[in-house]
Amino acid sequence: MRWSPLARKEARTVATSKGVWLLAILLVPWAYRPSYVGWDGLGANITAGYVQLAGTALLPLGVLLLSYQSIVGERTSGSVKFVLGLPLTRTEVLLGKVVGRTAGIAGPVSLSFLVLAGIGLVDHGVFDPLPFLGVVLVTLVYVCVLVSIAVAISAVAKRTVTAAGAVFGAVFLPFIVFWSQIATAIFSQLTGTPVNPFDPPPSGPLFFLHRLSPGGAYHVVSNWVLGVGNSASTYSTVLTELQPQVSTNALVVEATFQPGTVPGYLHESVGVLVLLAWLVVPLGLARFAFSRGDLV
């Protein structure tokens, strides 16, 4: 693998930066949110739920900020000439950047998960390691997806400020923070059907739209691992929605569809395909532009 030295360099650059360790430190208090509904639904396995909560908002923002300068920053400083002087194709440059950045972020973030595991062990007792490891794995795949998106933007952006604006205004806000509202608005606009999020219609397209964002797909898959329900919302919101006489704005398949009426494309495994698409498609588009552009 000719790109492995570049990947190691990227990993060292990220792993020795203050930003990734600040992110790792902040993730612990951000994710540690004990709740009665979480304990009732998961018992000691609520510790695995903390890992999922680590993947909401703060982790995506941190990963995007740590990755958006990966190529455009070198273009601005002129160090991209060194990278282009290596015996690598531009496809291999993109691959090295994504793998290296992912590894550099995954190390400190995984230490945060270990700290959460220790806290959960003390507070809640022994938990099942398989769901915990499963959610950790899904979260690290999510990190790779976010790195891939940021590197793709960095590859096609001409200026650092353009890349920063794109990852914040075109990825983080619409697809991580506000996608639930945007998806509902898109559905209502296309179908002419107003949606009450506290009493949603059993519409397959509506539910599918909500899980088309990387964050939505991540929650679907991690909820699948936790066994709490089929939804693009966090595990605690899903458990709350499934309680009798309680209504939230979470779209949970089990709370809306009658048995036997759930479309096949709402199966949790489709969330894995959505995550993989967010991993591959942005890089594919960036490769097309990156291979034809002049970086110097």
C-alpha positions in Angstrom: 0.0 0.0 0.0 1.9 3.0 -1.3 -0.4 5.4 0.6 0.4 4.0 4.0 3.3 6.4 4.8 1.0 9.3 4.0 -1.6 7.8 6.2 0.8 7.4 9.1 1.9 11.0 8.7 -1.7 12.2 8.8 -2.4 10.0 11.8 0.5 11.5 13.7 -0.4 15.0 12.8 -3.9 14.6 14.1 -3.1 12.5 17.2 -0.5 15.0 18.4 -2.8 18.0 17.9 -4.4 19.7 20.9 -7.8 19.7 19.2 -8.3 16.0 19.1 -7.4 15.6 22.8 -9.7 18.5 23.8 -12.5 16.7 21.8 -11.7 13.4 23.7 -11.9 15.2 27.1 -15.2 16.9 26.3 -16.8 13.8 25.0 -16.9 12.2 28.4 -19.1 14.8 30.2 -21.1 15.3 27.0 -22.0 11.6 26.7 -22.4 10.6 30.3 -26.2 11.3 30.8 -27.8 8.8 33.1 -31.6 8.6 32.9 -34.3 6.5 34.4 -35.7 5.6 31.0 -32.3 4.5 29.9 -31.8 2.3 32.9 -35.3 0.9 32.7 -34.8 0.0 29.0 -31.1 -1.1 29.0 -30.1 -1.8 32.6 -26.3 -1.9 32.9 -26.1 -1.7 29.1 -26.9 2.0 29.4 -23.1 2.4 29.3 -23.2 1.4 25.6 -25.9 4.1 25.2 -23.4 6.7 26.4 -21.2 5.9 23.5 -24.1 6.6 21.1 -24.7 9.9 22.8 -21.0 10.8 22.3 -21.8 10.6 18.6 -24.3 13.4 18.7 -23.4 16.9 17.6 -20.1 17.3 19.5 -18.3 14.4 17.9 -19.4 15.2 14.3 -18.5 18.9 14.8 -15.0 18.0 16.2 -14.3 15.4 13.4 -15.3 17.9 10.7 -13.2 20.7 12.2 -10.2 18.3 12.5 -10.4 17.2 8.9 -11.6 20.0 6.7 -8.1 21.5 6.2 -6.5 18.2 5.3 -5.9 19.2 1.6 -6.9 22.8 1.2 -4.7 23.8 4.1 -1.7 22.3 2.3 -2.8 24.0 -0.8 -2.8 27.4 1.0 0.6 26.8 2.7 2.2 25.4 -0.4 3.1 22.1 1.3 0.8 20.3 -1.1 3.8 20.3 -3.6 5.5 17.7 -1.3 2.4 15.5 -1.3 2.1 15.7 -5.1 5.8 14.8 -5.4 5.2 11.4 -3.8 4.8 8.4 -6.1 1.1 8.4 -5.4 -2.0 8.8 -7.6 -4.5 11.4 -6.4 -6.8 8.6 -5.5 -4.2 7.2 -3.2 -3.6 10.7 -1.7 -7.3 10.9 -0.8 -7.3 7.4 0.6 -4.2 8.1 2.7 -5.7 11.3 4.0 -9.0 9.6 5.0 -7.4 6.5 6.6 -4.8 8.6 8.4 -7.1 11.2 9.8 -9.6 8.5 10.9 -6.9 6.6 12.8 -5.6 9.8 14.4 -9.0 10.7 15.6 -10.1 7.2 16.5 -7.3 6.7 19.1 -8.1 9.6 21.5 -11.9 9.1 20.9 -11.6 5.4 21.8 -9.9 6.4 25.1 -13.0 8.5 25.9 -15.1 5.4 25.3 -12.9 3.4 27.7 -13.4 6.2 30.3 -17.2 6.0 29.8 -16.9 2.2 30.2 -15.1 2.6 33.5 -17.7 5.2 34.8 -20.5 2.9 33.7 -19.0 -0.1 35.4 -18.7 1.8 38.6 -22.2 3.4 38.4 -24.3 0.6 36.9 -22.4 -2.6 37.3 -21.2 -5.2 34.8 -22.6 -4.6 31.3 -22.7 -6.9 28.2 -19.4 -6.2 26.3 -20.9 -7.1 22.9 -23.4 -4.2 22.5 -20.8 -1.9 23.9 -18.1 -3.0 21.4 -20.8 -2.9 18.7 -21.7 0.7 19.3 -18.1 1.6 19.6 -17.4 0.0 16.2 -20.4 1.8 14.6 -19.3 5.1 16.1 -15.8 4.7 14.6 -17.3 3.9 11.2 -19.3 7.1 11.6 -16.1 9.0 12.4 -14.6 7.6 9.1 -17.7 8.7 7.2 -17.4 12.3 8.6 -13.6 12.3 7.8 -14.4 11.2 4.3 -16.9 14.0 3.8 -14.6 16.6 5.2 -11.6 15.4 3.1 -13.8 15.4 0.0 -14.7 19.0 0.6 -11.1 19.9 1.3 -10.1 18.3 -2.0 -12.3 20.5 -4.1 -12.3 23.7 -2.1 -10.0 26.5 -3.4 -9.7 28.3 0.0 -9.7 27.3 3.6 -12.6 29.6 4.4 -14.6 28.0 1.7 -14.0 24.5 3.1 -14.9 25.7 6.6 -18.1 27.3 5.4 -19.0 24.1 3.5 -18.5 21.6 6.3 -20.4 23.9 8.7 -23.1 25.3 6.5 -23.6 22.4 4.0 -22.9 19.4 6.2 -23.0 20.0 10.0 -26.1 22.2 10.2 -28.4 20.7 7.6 -27.4 17.0 7.9 -26.5 16.7 11.6 -28.4 19.4 13.5 -31.5 20.2 11.6 -32.0 17.2 9.3 -35.1 16.0 11.1 -37.0 19.3 10.4 -35.6 19.4 6.9 -36.7 15.9 6.1 -40.2 16.5 7.4 -40.4 19.8 5.4 -39.2 18.0 2.2 -41.8 15.3 2.7 -44.6 17.8 3.3 -43.5 19.8 0.2 -43.4 16.8 -2.1 -46.6 15.1 -0.9 -48.7 18.0 0.3 -49.2 16.2 3.5 -48.6 18.1 6.8 -46.8 16.1 9.4 -47.4 16.3 13.1 -44.1 14.9 14.5 -45.9 13.9 17.7 -48.4 11.8 15.7 -46.6 11.0 12.4 -48.4 9.1 9.6 -47.2 5.5 8.9 -45.4 6.6 5.8 -42.4 4.7 4.6 -40.9 7.6 2.5 -41.2 10.0 5.6 -39.3 7.5 7.8 -36.8 6.8 5.1 -36.0 10.5 4.6 -35.2 10.9 8.3 -32.5 8.2 8.0 -30.8 9.4 4.9 -28.5 11.7 6.7 -25.2 10.3 8.1 -26.4 11.1 11.6 -29.8 9.5 11.1 -28.2 6.4 9.6 -25.7 6.2 12.5 -28.6 6.3 15.1 -30.6 3.7 13.2 -27.6 1.2 13.2 -26.5 1.9 16.8 -30.1 1.6 18.0 -30.2 -1.8 16.2 -27.1 -2.8 18.1 -28.6 -1.7 21.4 -31.9 -3.4 20.6 -34.0 -0.4 21.6 -36.1 0.2 18.5 -36.0 1.1 14.8 -35.5 4.9 14.7 -33.1 7.7 13.6 -33.3 9.3 17.0 -31.2 8.7 20.1 -31.8 5.6 22.2 -33.2 7.5 25.2 -35.8 9.3 23.0 -36.7 6.0 21.3 -37.3 4.4 24.7 -39.4 7.3 25.9 -41.5 7.2 22.7 -42.2 3.5 23.2 -43.6 4.0 26.7 -47.4 3.9 27.1 -49.2 7.3 27.0 -46.0 9.1 26.1 -45.3 11.0 22.9 -42.1 12.6 21.6 -41.1 13.9 18.2 -39.1 10.7 17.5 -40.2 8.6 14.5 -40.1 5.1 15.8 -41.2 2.3 13.5 -42.6 0.1 16.3 -44.7 3.0 17.6 -46.2 3.9 14.3 -46.5 0.9 12.0 -48.7 -2.1 12.5 -46.9 -5.5 12.5 -46.4 -6.7 9.0 -46.8 -3.3 7.4 -43.2 -2.0 7.7 -41.6 -1.5 4.3 -38.4 -3.5 3.7 -36.4 -0.5 3.1 -36.9 0.6 6.7 -35.0 -2.4 8.0 -32.0 -1.3 10.2 -29.6 -3.0 7.8 -30.4 -0.3 5.2 -28.8 2.2 7.6 -25.5 0.4 7.1 -25.8 0.9 3.3 -26.6 4.6 3.9 -23.5 5.1 6.0 -21.4 3.3 3.4 -22.9 5.5 0.7 -21.9 8.6 2.7 -18.4 7.1 2.9 -17.9 6.3 -0.8 -20.0 8.8 -2.8 -18.4 12.1 -1.5 -14.9 10.6 -2.1 -15.9 9.4 -5.5 -17.1 12.9 -6.5 -14.0 14.5 -5.0 -11.7 12.1 -6.8 -13.3 13.1 -10.1 -12.6 16.8 -9.4 -9.4 16.3 -7.6 -7.8 14.2 -10.4 -8.5 17.0 -12.9 -7.8 20.0 -10.8 -4.6 22.0 -10.4 -3.6 22.0 -6.7 -0.4 24.1 -6.9 
